[in-house]
């Protein structure tokens, strides 16, 4: 089927990355299957993560259908694009509708992108995972593909201004080997295994990242456990509870 919207949007994104002079380091794309369904699972630290997740699939000539909150589909600019790219709207009040939509996409051989943390991690540390990705993979009979991104928070994340200047910002992407989602295993156990693997990939991406904060004023994008000034997960939870 012709991709009249997705491929031009990919071309535009690549042009933007070149204009911003981003330094993209992507390893592990060969772990994304060239055909058949799969659930692509990533950490979530930026509004732009889905773009870089999708970029990792391009060497395998795959397009990823992402699950995203329904409000994005109602926006006058992003809405038509999201629908044209066949992404999957998620209305939290009617989660089963999105689940069935994703399941049909997987069974038809599509790759579905999921952020199991559900929302952006403001601490930039990995949050707990919801089990939906594992259940989707189990029911559709497809593998889970873990991955991690790092550096995207420096472009645009929650609570900070956008940085779309020619910034030479490095972006590090790591894709791991597939995890089989056996139907005879408890979804919670698969979810724990998946989170552990994403954590390993995230740590690998952080170790490979070529930039460290320039000075004390530039530590906001580093998590507290790595010496940065981002709020700790506990501080984020306390703020959300107020």
FENWOVEN-V746130 format. One record per residue. N is the residue number from 1. NEAR is the number of other ideal C-beta (glycine too) atoms within 12 Angstrom. Layout:
n: [N:N]
near: [NEAR:NEAR]
This chain:
n: [1:2:3:4:5:6:7:8:9:10:11:12:13:14:15:16:17:18:19:20:21:22:23:24:25:26:27:28:29:30:31:32:33:34:35:36:37:38:39:40:41:42:43:44:45:46:47:48:49:50:51:52:53:54:55:56:57:58:59:60:61:62:63:64:65:66:67:68:69:70:71:72:73:74:75:76:77:78:79:80:81:82:83:84:85:86:87:88:89:90:91:92:93:94:95:96:97:98:99:100:101:102:103:104:105:106:107:108:109:110:111:112:113:114:115:116:117:118:119:120:121:122:123:124:125:126:127:128:129:130:131:132:133:134:135:136:137:138:139:140:141:142:143:144:145:146:147:148:149:150:151:152:153:154:155:156:157:158:159:160:161:162:163:164:165:166:167:168:169:170:171:172:173:174:175:176:177:178:179:180:181:182:183:184:185:186:187:188:189:190:191:192:193:194:195:196:197:198:199:200:201:202:203:204:205:206:207:208:209:210:211:212:213:214:215:216:217:218:219:220:221:222:223:224:225:226:227:228:229:230:231:232:233:234:235:236:237:238:239:240:241:242]
near: [11:10:19:14:22:29:19:16:28:25:16:17:26:20:13:22:29:15:15:28:16:32:22:33:27:34:22:31:29:18:30:40:27:16:14:22:32:42:51:54:51:53:50:42:44:34:26:35:40:40:37:47:46:38:37:40:37:28:18:25:16:33:33:46:39:40:45:40:28:24:15:25:27:16:16:11:13:23:20:17:26:29:23:21:33:31:38:37:30:32:20:19:11:13:22:15:18:29:29:21:29:40:29:21:31:37:21:19:21:36:46:48:43:47:37:37:33:22:26:32:39:31:36:43:35:35:28:21:34:27:30:36:44:36:32:44:40:30:26:30:20:37:32:48:43:46:51:48:51:44:41:42:40:38:32:26:28:26:21:22:12:19:24:18:16:14:20:20:31:30:37:36:43:37:43:36:21:28:34:21:35:19:16:10:21:16:26:18:19:34:33:20:29:47:33:20:35:43:30:24:36:40:24:26:39:33:17:24:31:17:21:17:19:12:9:11:10:17:19:26:36:28:31:21:20:22:15:24:22:31:25:20:22:16:18:25:18:13:15:17:8:7]
